[in-house]
Amino acid sequence: MGPLMNGNGYANGISQHLPEDPSLVQARFSDVPPQLDIPVSGFEIGEAVEVNLEELLDDPTELCTLLEQENAAKFYWMTIALAYAKQGQMDHSIEILNRGLTSLNRGNPKEKLGPLSLMCWLYLWKSRQAPRMVHDGQAVGETRLKDSYLQAATGVLNEASRINPAFPALFLARGVLYLLRASLQLPSKGSAPGVPDTSERVEILKQSIKCFEDALRVSAGKNIMAVLGRAKAYYSLGKYAEALDGYQEVLYRKPNIEDPDPRIGIGCCLWQLGHRDEAHEAWERALELNPDSKIANILLGLYYIHDSSHYAITDPAFGPIYRKAMTVYTQKAFKLDKELPLTCATFGNYFMMRKAWPTVDNLARKAIELTDVNPLASDG
C-alpha cells in the first residue's frame, strides 16, 4: 500500500498545508447572488426590476411571466432556478427551467444547453432523495421513485446531446446518472473464480468510469468532480486501492474541498483495505472541518461500534465505547438527518437488541426505501 507510506499528509485525509481561512472554501451555491436586476423594456435605458433571491416568492409564476415578457436571456432563468434550488425548492426550480426552455425555443438551440444541464442535475438530486420502492399501503404512482427521476434525467440528457453531444457538462452528468442507475441494480451473486463479473450493475459502472474519463479528457484533466466520480465508481466495483488513489488525488489538488468531502471516501477505502485506525483519522478530520457532517458522524459511530465489539458486553470497557458510538455520533447524525439510510440501519440494530419492534420496523423501512447502497436495500 504505497499511498499509506508516502508521508505527503494526504494518505488518510489529513492535509498538512490546509489554509485556515474559511473564506478560501467555496460553499455550494456560493455563486448565487443575493439579488438580481432584470432589465425591463418600455422604461428609461438601464431600468430594471430588482429580485431578492434570498426571500423568494412561494409561487414563481409571476417571476416566470416577467422573464417571458422581457425575453430574458438564459442567465436570468438559470440564476433564479438556482436560487430556488439553494433553498431546497427543487420542484419550483425545475418548473422555472421548463418555462425558460420554452421561452428560449425561439433562439439558438445551443442556448438551451445550460438550462438542460441544470435540469438534469436537479432530477439526479431528486432521485437521491426519492424512495426506491413504493411503501406498503401506497398506491403505485402516488410517489415518484428514484427510477422515475433517473428516467427524467436521461430524457433531458438525450435532448441536450441532440443539440451538442460534445457539450462538456454532459459527460459528468451522464457519469453520475450511471452511478445512480447502478445503485438500483440487484447485487451480483458472484462469479466463479477467474470468471469476470459481467452483471448489468458492473457494466453500468464501467460505463460511468468511461464518462468520467471523457469529462477529464475534455477538461484537460481539470474537472475535479470527474476524479471524484471515477473514484466512487471504482469503490462501487470493489477496487478500493484505485478508489483511494482517486480520493487522495482530489485532496492533494484541492486541499480546501469540503463539499463533497474526499476525506469521507479516503476513510471508506482505508476501512475496506483493513486500515481501520487510519480510516478513523480521515473521518475525524472531516468532522473537524464540518462538525455537522452527518456522514462523518455516522461513520465515526460505526467505527466505535466496531471497536466495542472487541469486548464482551459484561466487560467494563464495552459500555463507554458503545455509549460514545450511539450518543455522541449516531444520535448526532440522526438529529441532522432522520432520513439518512445508514443512520436508520444503525439505530434499527440498536432498537432490535432492545426488542422495540415497531421502531425497528419503521427504521428498517426507511433504510431500505431511501438507500443508494445495495447491501442496505437487499439485507436491510
N, C-alpha and C positions, 0 to 999 in steps of 0.2 A: 504494500500500500504506500506507494511513493508520496501521494499527496498529503499523507498524515505526517510525513517526516521532513517536509520541505522547509518548515520554520518560517514561512512567509507571513504568518499571522492570520491566514485566511482558511486554514485547513478545517477548523472547527467553528468557523463563523466569527471569530474574534479578530477584528481589524486593529492592527497596532497603530494605524495612522488615520483614524477616523476623526475628522474635524468635529469640534464640539458645538459649532454654531448651528442651531437648528434651522436657521433660515436657509441653509445650504441644501436642505432636504425638500424636494418638490412634492407636495402632497397631491393626491388625486383630485382632479377638478380645480387645481390652483390657478389654471389659466382662464377660468370663468370670471369675467369682471363683475363688480358689484352692481353696475348699472350699464345700460346700453341705450345709445341715442339712435333712433330710427329716422332717417331723413324722410320728410313728407313733401309732397308736391302741392302746388296751389298757394303756397305762402312765400315769404321772402327767402332768398337764397340762403342756405345754411340753417333753415328752420328744421327742427327735429322734435320728435316725441321721446321723452326720456322714460325708459322702462326700468323699474327697480327689480333686479334679478335676485335679490335676497328676500323680498317679500312678494312672491309671485301670486297671481290670481288663482283661485281654486279651479276656475274653468278657463282654459287658454283660448277659447273660441274667439273672443274679442281681439286678442293679440294676433291670432292667425288671420282674421279678417283684415286687420290693418296691414299686415305683411303682404297679403294678396293684393289689396288695393294699391299699394305702393310698388308692386312688382319687386319686392325686396330680393337682394342677392342671397345666395346660399349661406353666406357668413351669418346673416341675421337669423335665419331659420335654425342653423346648427347651434348658434350660441344660446338661443332661448331654449332649444331642446336640451342642451347640456345643463342649463341652469335648473330645469325641472328634474333631470336625472340626478343632479347633485343633491337634491332634496328627497331623493328616493321615489319620485313620481314618474316611474318608468312608462306607465301607460299613457300619461299625458305627453311625455317626450316622444313616444312612438307616433301618437296622434299628430303632433306638430310636424314631424318629419314626413308623414304621409301627405299632409296638406301641402307641405313645402315641395315635395316631389311633383305633385300635381301642378303646382304653380310654375315649377322650373321646366315643365314639359315643353314650354314654348321656346326655350332657349337651346343652347348647345347641350347635347346629351351628356357630355363629359362633366357638366356642372352638377350632374346628379350623383357622381361617384362618391363624393364626400358624405352627403346625407345617407346614401345607401350603406356605406361602410359603417357609419354611426348606428344606423338602424340594426344592422347585423349584430353589432356588439351588444346592443340593448336586448335583442332576442336571446343572445347567448347568456347574458346576465340573468334574464328572466328564467331561463332554463335551469340555471344553478339554484334558483330559489323555489322552483316548482317541484311538486311531488313526482315521483317516478311511476306511481300506480294510483289507481282510484281507491280511496278509503272505503272500508266496509260501510254500507249504508248510503253511499253517494251514488247518484246516477251517472252513468257514463256520459261524458260531455259537460257535466256540471262544473268540472275543474279542468283547466288546461294542464297537461302533464309536460314533463321535460321534453319528451319526444316531439310534442306539438310545437314547442318553441324552436327546437332544432330544425324541424321541417320549415318553419317560417324563416329562420336564418339561412337555410340552404336556398330557399327561393330568392331571397334578397341577394345573396352572393352570386347566384346564377344570373340574375338580372344585371348586376354590376359587371360580371365577366363578359356578358354580351356587348357591353359598351367598350370595355378595355380589359382584356384578360391579363394584361401585364401590369395593371394598377398595383403598386407595391403593397398597399394595405390589405389587399385581398389574400395574399399568401399567408400572412399571420392569422387573419380571421379564419381562413379555412383550416389551418393547423389546429386552432383551438376548437373549431367545430368537430374535427375528427377526434380530438381528445375526449370531448364530451360524448360524442357518439360511441366511442369505445367503452366508456364507463357504463353504458346501458346494455352492453352485450353480456351474455352469461359467461362466467369464468370458465376457462379451459379446464377440462378434466385431466389434462396432462398427456403428453405424447410418450411413446415408448422410448427408451434410452437410445440416443443417437438419431432419432427421427425429429426433424424440425416441426415446431408447432405452427400449423397453417390455419388456425382457427380464425374466424372472422374478426374477433377482437384484436388479434395480433396483426392481421393485415391492415386494419384501420389505423392502428398505432404506427405502423410503418409508413402509411400514407401521411400521417400527421408529421412525422420526422422529415419527410421529403418537403412538405410545405414550409416547415420552419427553416430548412436549409435553403429553400428558394427565397424566403424572406431575407435571410442573411446574405445571399448572393446579390440580390437587387439593391441591398443597402450597403454593399461593400463591407459586410461584417459588422456594421454599426448597430443593428437592431437588437438591443439587449433583451427585449421581450421574446424574441425568437430563440435566443440562447436558453432562456428560462423555459420556454415551451418545449424545446427539444429535450432538456433535462427531465422535465416532467414525463415526457413520453418514454424516455429510457427507464425512468423509475417504474412506470406502469408496466414495462416489459420485463422488469426484474433485473435490469442491467444497472445495478446500483453504483458500480465504480464509474461507469460512463456518466451517469446522472450526477454523481458527486463532482466530477471534473467540470460539468456544466455550471452547477450552482456556485462552485468556487470561482470559476471564471467571471461570473456575473458580479460577485462580491469584490473581486480584485479590480474589475473595471469600473464598478460603481459602488464604492465603499459606503456611500450615504444612503443607498436604496433601502427603503423600509416597507414599501407597499407596491408590489408584493415583496416579501422578505426572503431572500435566498438562504438566510440562516436557518429557516424552518426546513427547507429542503436538504440543506447540508446535514442537519441533525438527523433527519429521517434516513438519509443514506448511510450515515455513520452507524445508526442503530441497526439497520439491516445487515451491515457488514460486521456487526459484533462489537463495535466500539461504543459501548453504552455511555461511559463517562464523558467521552468527547461529544456525544450527541447531547447530553445534559448541558454541557458548556455552551453549545451552539444555541439551544433553546433559552438558556438563561440570558445570553447576550441579546436575543430577540426580545425577551421580556424587559430587559433593561432599557432598550431603545423605545419600546412601546408597552408600557405596563397594562394596557387594555387590549393586548393581543389575545383574542380568545383561543387561537390555535396554539400559541406558545404556552398559555395557561393549561390547556387540557393535555398537551404533550408532556409537560412537566408533571402534571398529576399522574399520568400513566407511568412516567419514569419512577416516581416514588411508590406507586402501587407495585411495580415490578420489584423495586428494592425491598419492599416489605415482605414479598413472597419468599425471601431467603430465610425468614424467621417463622417459627411456629406461632400460632395465634396466642398461645399462652406465654410466649417469650416477652419479657418486659420491653425489649427493643421494638417489637412489632407495632404497638399502639401509637407511639409518637410519629413514626414514619407514615403509617396508614392515615392517621388524622391529618397530617400535613398534606398528603395526597388529595384527600377529599375536601377538607375545609379551607385550605389555603388556595389550591389551584383548581380543582374540579368545580367547586362551588362558585369560584370567581368566573370561570368560563361559562357556567350555566347562567349566571346573572347577566353576563354580557350578551349571550345569545341562547335563548331557551330552545331554539330550533336546530342548533348545531348537532348533526347526527352523531359524531364521535363522543360528544359530551352526554347525549341522551343514552348511548350504548353503555358508557361508563357508569353513569348513575343507575341505569337499569340493572346492571350487575350488582351494584351496592344494595338496591332495594330488594333484589331477588334473594340475597343472603338473609334479609330480614322478613322474607315471605310476604312482602307488601304487593300482592299480585296485581291489583288494579293499577298501581303506579308503574309497575314493571311493564304491564301490557301497553300503557299509554306511551311510555318512553321508547319501548321497542318498536312500536308502530311508527313513531316519528323518525327513529333512526333508519328504519328500512325504507320508508316512503321518500325521505328527503336526501338520502346519501348519493354521492357520486362515486363511492368506493364499493366495488363489487363484493368483497368479503362481508361488509356490513349488510348489504342487500340480501346476500344468499344465506348468511349464518345468523343475522340479527344481532 
